[in-house]
């Protein structure tokens, strides 16, 4: 049987590694000047929603925002996709906290209060707000 401290370290490692991988990938891609499309450098196809509607999808600009944030350009990250900037910062915080727990075996229960229903709703509102922002910016640059 795995001791609770060992289990915490294993789970924290399984959380930290993908977060660190995402941030590492973001650091190695070049933010697209258009404010979206950076994901195509990873071999992914262009946004199907954008191709079909001419409007950005809810996640358009996220990879670009992550790339800017990974480069330390937080203003460009926020202006590219506000929700992407928030998500990039949360990913970095997650990587730091999970790495700390993986190394020390610290008890993560004090962090439980961060995952309230209100916080989840706020996250959803930030995503929708970022999408609206991206649509407004896209329509403004088209006209």
C-alpha positions as CSV (number, residue, x, y, z in Angstrom):
1,X,0.0,0.0,0.0
2,X,1.2,3.5,-0.9
3,X,1.6,5.9,2.1
4,X,-0.4,9.1,1.8
5,X,2.8,11.3,1.5
6,X,4.1,9.1,-1.3
7,X,0.7,9.1,-3.0
8,X,0.6,13.0,-2.8
9,X,4.1,13.1,-4.4
10,X,3.0,10.8,-7.2
11,X,-0.2,12.7,-7.9
12,X,1.6,16.0,-7.7
13,X,4.2,14.8,-10.2
14,X,1.4,13.7,-12.6
15,X,0.0,17.2,-12.4
16,X,3.3,19.1,-12.5
17,X,4.7,17.3,-15.6
18,X,2.0,18.2,-18.0
19,X,1.8,21.7,-16.7
20,X,5.6,22.1,-17.2
21,X,5.3,20.5,-20.6
22,X,2.7,23.0,-21.8
23,X,4.8,25.9,-20.5
24,X,8.0,24.5,-22.1
25,X,6.2,24.1,-25.5
26,X,4.9,27.6,-25.2
27,X,8.4,28.9,-24.6
28,X,9.6,27.3,-27.9
29,X,6.9,28.5,-30.3
30,X,6.9,32.0,-31.8
31,X,3.7,34.0,-31.0
32,X,1.9,34.6,-34.3
33,X,1.6,38.3,-35.1
34,X,-2.1,37.9,-36.0
35,X,-2.9,37.0,-32.4
36,X,-3.9,33.5,-33.2
37,X,-2.7,30.6,-35.3
38,X,0.4,29.9,-33.2
39,X,-0.9,26.3,-32.6
40,X,-0.3,25.5,-36.3
41,X,3.5,25.5,-35.5
42,X,2.7,22.3,-33.5
43,X,1.3,20.6,-36.6
44,X,-2.3,21.3,-35.6
45,X,-4.8,22.4,-38.3
46,X,-6.2,26.0,-38.5
47,X,-9.2,26.7,-36.3
48,X,-12.2,25.0,-38.0
49,X,-14.7,27.4,-36.2
50,X,-12.9,30.4,-37.6
51,X,-12.7,28.9,-41.1
52,X,-16.4,28.2,-41.0
53,X,-17.7,31.4,-39.5
54,X,-15.0,34.0,-40.0
55,X,-15.0,34.5,-36.2
56,X,-12.6,33.3,-33.6
57,X,-13.6,30.4,-31.4
58,X,-13.6,30.6,-27.6
59,X,-9.9,29.4,-27.5
60,X,-8.6,31.3,-30.5
61,X,-5.4,33.0,-29.3
62,X,-4.8,30.8,-26.3
63,X,-1.6,29.3,-27.7
64,X,-0.4,32.7,-28.7
65,X,-1.2,34.1,-25.3
66,X,0.7,31.2,-23.6
67,X,3.7,31.9,-25.9
68,X,3.8,35.5,-25.0
69,X,3.4,34.7,-21.3
70,X,6.2,32.1,-21.5
71,X,8.4,34.8,-23.1
72,X,7.6,37.1,-20.2
73,X,5.5,39.5,-22.3
74,X,2.5,39.6,-20.1
75,X,0.9,42.7,-21.7
76,X,1.0,41.1,-25.1
77,X,-0.4,37.9,-23.6
78,X,-3.3,39.7,-22.0
79,X,-4.1,41.8,-25.1
80,X,-3.9,38.7,-27.4
81,X,-6.4,36.6,-25.3
82,X,-7.3,37.7,-21.8
83,X,-8.5,34.2,-20.8
84,X,-5.4,32.7,-22.3
85,X,-3.2,35.0,-20.1
86,X,-5.2,34.0,-17.0
87,X,-4.9,30.3,-17.9
88,X,-1.1,30.6,-18.6
89,X,-0.6,32.2,-15.2
90,X,-2.8,29.5,-13.5
91,X,-0.8,26.8,-15.4
92,X,2.5,28.3,-14.1
93,X,1.1,28.5,-10.5
94,X,-0.1,24.9,-10.8
95,X,3.3,23.8,-12.0
96,X,5.0,25.6,-9.1
97,X,2.7,24.3,-6.4
98,X,2.6,20.7,-7.8
99,X,6.4,20.6,-8.1
100,X,6.6,21.8,-4.5
101,X,4.2,19.1,-3.3
102,X,6.0,16.5,-5.4
103,X,9.3,17.4,-3.8
104,X,8.2,17.9,-0.2
105,X,5.1,15.7,0.1
106,X,3.2,18.7,1.6
107,X,-0.5,18.3,2.3
108,X,-2.5,20.0,-0.5
109,X,-5.8,20.1,1.5
110,X,-5.4,23.8,2.3
111,X,-5.7,24.5,-1.4
112,X,-9.1,22.9,-1.6
113,X,-10.8,26.2,-0.9
114,X,-9.5,27.5,-4.2
115,X,-11.8,25.1,-6.1
116,X,-15.2,26.5,-5.1
117,X,-18.2,26.6,-7.4
118,X,-17.8,30.4,-7.5
119,X,-14.3,30.1,-8.8
120,X,-15.4,27.7,-11.5
121,X,-18.1,30.1,-12.5
122,X,-15.6,32.9,-12.5
123,X,-13.3,30.8,-14.8
124,X,-16.2,30.3,-17.2
125,X,-17.0,34.0,-17.2
126,X,-13.3,34.8,-17.9
127,X,-13.4,32.3,-20.8
128,X,-16.6,33.9,-22.3
129,X,-15.3,37.4,-21.7
130,X,-12.1,36.5,-23.5
131,X,-14.1,35.1,-26.4
132,X,-16.2,38.2,-26.6
133,X,-13.0,40.4,-26.5
134,X,-11.4,38.3,-29.2
135,X,-14.5,38.6,-31.4
136,X,-14.6,42.4,-30.9
137,X,-10.9,42.8,-31.7
138,X,-11.3,40.6,-34.8
139,X,-14.3,42.5,-36.1
140,X,-12.6,45.8,-35.3
141,X,-9.5,44.9,-37.3
142,X,-11.6,43.6,-40.2
143,X,-13.5,46.9,-40.6
